[in-house]
Amino acid sequence: MIRGRVVAKLGDNIDTDMIIPFRYKAKTTDYYELAKHVFEDLDPELSKKIKPGDIVIAGKNFGMGSSREQAPIAIKYSGVSAVIAKSFARIFFRNSINIGLPVIEAPEAVDKTEEGDELEIDLENGVIKNLTKGWEVKFKPYPKMLMDIMKEGGIYDYVKKHGKFPWE
């Protein structure tokens, strides 16, 4: 169960360079340093507004562009607990699962949510509740294998704990 405040509502086609500009991807492998610059080119102050547990809302094709994992890593290490979007770029979606960042496709929730709303996300049952406005939206929950990866905090932690990949 995830509970948090919507810190930002972003538009469509947010690419990985808008999430974490290349000038930082090329300079450091320190995840917390990357997180200081998350969404900087969209809103230079946004990374300073993010508190642990916050949620980001976005439009269609979130995470398009580069296949590098720095974009979801920067989001996760900034303190964001989940991203809800109308749709995700395929590689960004998979990279997010691999590092344990919950990403949820829920177009209806995106349309009905505003910055500042308090949300509760039940990943296992596929339910988003807006505690501020009092509505509930269902989404397609992750398949068991992806849920198992998420429960462990990402693929690395899954393999470290179980000694194998979930599909083996």
Sine and cosine of phi, psi and omega as CSV:
sin_phi,cos_phi,sin_psi,cos_psi,sin_omega,cos_omega
0.00,0.00,0.74,-0.67,0.01,-1.00
-0.88,-0.47,0.70,-0.71,0.06,-1.00
-0.71,-0.70,0.77,-0.64,-0.01,-1.00
-0.19,-0.98,0.14,-0.99,-0.01,-1.00
-1.00,-0.08,0.63,-0.78,0.08,-1.00
-0.97,0.24,0.93,-0.37,-0.06,-1.00
-1.00,0.04,-0.43,0.90,-0.03,-1.00
-0.41,-0.91,0.57,-0.82,0.14,-0.99
-0.86,-0.51,0.94,-0.33,-0.10,-1.00
-0.98,-0.21,0.24,-0.97,-0.06,-1.00
-1.00,0.02,-0.37,-0.93,0.00,-1.00
-0.99,0.10,0.37,-0.93,0.15,-0.99
0.83,0.55,0.66,0.75,0.09,-1.00
-0.98,0.22,0.93,-0.38,-0.06,-1.00
-1.00,0.01,0.16,-0.99,-0.09,-1.00
-0.90,0.43,-0.45,0.89,0.06,-1.00
-0.96,0.28,-0.40,0.92,0.12,-0.99
-0.98,0.21,-0.48,0.87,0.03,-1.00
-0.96,0.29,-0.78,0.63,0.08,-1.00
-0.64,-0.77,0.95,-0.30,-0.06,-1.00
-0.83,0.56,0.59,-0.81,-0.05,-1.00
-0.82,0.57,-0.56,0.83,-0.05,-1.00
-0.86,0.51,-0.39,0.92,0.06,-1.00
-1.00,-0.06,-0.57,0.82,0.03,-1.00
-0.86,0.51,-0.59,0.81,-0.07,-1.00
-0.99,0.16,-0.28,0.96,-0.11,-0.99
-1.00,-0.09,-0.51,0.86,-0.17,-0.99
-0.58,-0.82,0.46,-0.89,0.16,-0.99
-0.93,-0.36,0.12,0.99,0.04,-1.00
-0.98,0.20,0.93,-0.36,-0.09,-1.00
-0.88,0.48,-0.59,0.81,0.00,-1.00
-0.95,0.33,-0.53,0.85,0.08,-1.00
-0.92,0.38,-0.69,0.72,0.07,-1.00
-0.84,0.54,-0.69,0.72,-0.06,-1.00
-0.87,0.49,-0.49,0.87,0.02,-1.00
-0.90,0.44,-0.32,0.95,-0.08,-1.00
-0.91,-0.42,0.19,0.98,-0.02,-1.00
-0.87,0.49,0.72,-0.69,0.02,-1.00
0.88,0.48,0.30,0.95,-0.09,-1.00
-0.84,0.54,-0.64,0.77,-0.03,-1.00
-0.97,0.23,-0.28,0.96,0.09,-1.00
-1.00,0.08,-0.68,0.74,-0.03,-1.00
-0.42,-0.91,0.97,-0.24,-0.06,-1.00
-0.84,0.54,-0.35,0.94,-0.03,-1.00
-0.99,-0.13,-0.15,0.99,-0.13,-0.99
-0.87,0.49,-0.68,0.73,-0.04,-1.00
-0.88,0.48,-0.49,0.87,0.02,-1.00
-0.97,0.24,-0.39,0.92,0.00,-1.00
-0.99,0.12,-0.34,0.94,-0.08,-1.00
-0.95,0.31,0.79,-0.62,0.09,-1.00
-0.92,-0.38,0.46,-0.89,0.02,-1.00
-0.80,0.60,0.76,-0.65,0.00,-1.00
0.99,-0.11,-0.18,0.98,-0.01,-1.00
-0.88,0.47,0.35,-0.93,-0.04,-1.00
-0.84,-0.54,0.63,-0.78,0.08,-1.00
-0.95,-0.32,0.68,-0.73,0.05,-1.00
-0.92,-0.39,0.63,-0.78,-0.01,-1.00
-0.52,-0.85,0.20,-0.98,-0.01,-1.00
-1.00,0.09,-0.64,-0.77,-0.05,-1.00
-0.99,0.12,0.50,-0.87,0.16,-0.99
0.88,0.48,0.62,0.78,0.01,-1.00
-0.91,0.41,0.73,-0.69,0.05,-1.00
1.00,0.07,0.31,0.95,0.02,-1.00
-0.91,0.41,0.31,-0.95,0.06,-1.00
0.96,-0.27,-0.71,-0.70,-0.11,-0.99
-0.82,0.57,0.52,-0.85,0.03,-1.00
-1.00,-0.03,0.07,1.00,-0.03,-1.00
-0.92,0.39,0.54,-0.84,-0.02,-1.00
-0.98,0.18,-0.11,0.99,-0.06,-1.00
-0.87,0.50,-0.51,0.86,-0.03,-1.00
-0.91,0.42,-0.83,0.56,0.05,-1.00
-0.91,0.41,-0.51,0.86,0.05,-1.00
-0.89,0.46,-0.71,0.70,0.00,-1.00
-0.87,0.49,-0.64,0.77,0.03,-1.00
-0.90,0.43,-0.77,0.64,-0.03,-1.00
-0.87,0.49,-0.73,0.69,-0.06,-1.00
-0.96,0.26,-0.19,0.98,0.11,-0.99
-0.97,0.24,-0.30,0.96,-0.03,-1.00
0.92,-0.38,-0.12,0.99,0.02,-1.00
-0.90,0.44,0.75,-0.66,-0.05,-1.00
-1.00,-0.06,-0.31,0.95,0.00,-1.00
-0.21,-0.98,0.40,-0.92,0.14,-0.99
-0.84,-0.54,0.78,-0.63,0.08,-1.00
-0.92,-0.39,0.80,-0.60,-0.02,-1.00
-0.64,-0.77,0.24,-0.97,0.09,-1.00
-0.93,0.37,-0.60,0.80,0.11,-0.99
-0.30,-0.95,0.34,-0.94,-0.01,-1.00
-0.84,-0.55,0.52,-0.86,0.20,-0.98
-0.90,0.43,0.65,-0.76,-0.11,-0.99
-0.83,0.56,-0.74,0.67,-0.05,-1.00
-0.93,0.38,-0.63,0.78,0.05,-1.00
-0.88,0.48,-0.68,0.73,0.01,-1.00
-0.84,0.54,-0.77,0.64,-0.04,-1.00
-0.91,0.40,-0.65,0.76,0.05,-1.00
-0.88,0.48,-0.61,0.80,0.01,-1.00
-0.90,0.44,-0.71,0.70,0.05,-1.00
-0.87,0.49,-0.71,0.71,-0.04,-1.00
-0.86,0.52,-0.53,0.85,0.00,-1.00
-0.98,-0.18,0.03,1.00,0.07,-1.00
0.99,0.12,0.45,0.89,0.08,-1.00
-0.99,-0.15,0.92,-0.39,0.02,-1.00
-0.90,0.43,0.80,-0.60,0.07,-1.00
-0.81,-0.59,0.79,-0.61,-0.14,-0.99
-0.81,-0.58,0.80,-0.60,0.11,-0.99
-1.00,0.00,0.91,-0.40,-0.04,-1.00
-0.45,-0.89,0.98,0.20,-0.07,-1.00
-0.82,0.57,-0.64,0.77,-0.02,-1.00
-0.90,0.44,-0.65,0.76,0.03,-1.00
-0.90,0.43,-0.64,0.77,0.02,-1.00
-0.87,0.50,-0.72,0.70,-0.04,-1.00
-0.90,0.43,-0.51,0.86,-0.12,-0.99
-0.99,-0.12,-0.05,1.00,-0.11,-0.99
-0.96,-0.28,0.58,-0.81,0.05,-1.00
-0.82,-0.57,0.35,-0.94,0.11,-0.99
-0.83,0.56,0.65,-0.76,0.01,-1.00
1.00,-0.06,-0.30,0.95,0.04,-1.00
-0.90,0.44,0.58,-0.82,0.08,-1.00
-0.99,-0.12,0.82,-0.57,-0.03,-1.00
-0.88,-0.47,0.44,-0.90,0.16,-0.99
-0.80,-0.60,0.80,-0.60,-0.06,-1.00
-0.88,-0.47,0.84,-0.55,0.07,-1.00
-0.96,-0.26,0.99,-0.13,-0.06,-1.00
-0.90,0.44,-0.63,0.77,-0.08,-1.00
-0.94,0.35,-0.59,0.81,-0.04,-1.00
-0.98,-0.19,-0.09,1.00,0.05,-1.00
0.94,0.35,0.78,0.63,-0.02,-1.00
-0.72,-0.69,0.74,-0.68,0.15,-0.99
-0.91,-0.41,0.80,-0.60,0.07,-1.00
-0.92,-0.39,0.76,-0.65,0.12,-0.99
-1.00,-0.07,0.96,-0.27,-0.05,-1.00
-0.96,0.27,-0.35,0.94,0.03,-1.00
-0.97,0.23,-0.70,0.72,-0.10,-0.99
-0.97,-0.24,-0.18,0.98,0.10,-0.99
0.98,0.18,0.45,0.89,0.07,-1.00
-0.91,-0.41,0.20,-0.98,-0.01,-1.00
-0.67,-0.74,0.67,-0.75,0.02,-1.00
-0.77,-0.64,0.64,-0.76,0.07,-1.00
-0.99,-0.13,0.54,-0.84,0.10,-0.99
-0.68,-0.73,0.27,-0.96,0.00,-1.00
-0.96,0.27,0.90,-0.44,0.00,-1.00
-0.93,0.38,0.31,-0.95,0.04,-1.00
-0.89,0.46,0.53,-0.85,0.19,-0.98
-0.88,0.47,0.34,-0.94,-0.08,-1.00
-0.79,0.61,-0.72,0.70,-0.04,-1.00
-0.86,0.52,-0.71,0.70,0.01,-1.00
-0.93,0.38,-0.62,0.79,0.03,-1.00
-0.89,0.45,-0.63,0.78,0.04,-1.00
-0.88,0.47,-0.66,0.75,0.04,-1.00
-0.90,0.44,-0.71,0.70,0.00,-1.00
-0.88,0.47,-0.66,0.75,-0.01,-1.00
-0.87,0.50,-0.50,0.87,-0.01,-1.00
-1.00,0.03,-0.12,0.99,0.01,-1.00
1.00,-0.08,0.16,0.99,0.01,-1.00
0.75,-0.66,0.15,-0.99,-0.09,-1.00
-0.92,0.40,-0.62,0.78,0.00,-1.00
-0.87,0.49,-0.75,0.66,-0.01,-1.00
-0.92,0.39,-0.53,0.85,0.05,-1.00
-0.89,0.45,-0.77,0.64,-0.03,-1.00
-0.91,0.42,-0.64,0.77,0.02,-1.00
-0.86,0.51,-0.65,0.76,-0.02,-1.00
-0.98,0.21,-0.67,0.74,-0.14,-0.99
-0.99,-0.17,-0.22,0.98,0.02,-1.00
0.97,0.25,0.15,0.99,0.02,-1.00
-0.32,-0.95,0.22,-0.97,0.08,-1.00
-0.98,0.22,0.42,-0.91,-0.05,-1.00
-0.91,0.41,-0.32,0.95,-0.02,-1.00
-1.00,-0.05,-0.03,1.00,-0.01,-1.00
-1.00,0.09,0.00,0.00,0.00,0.00
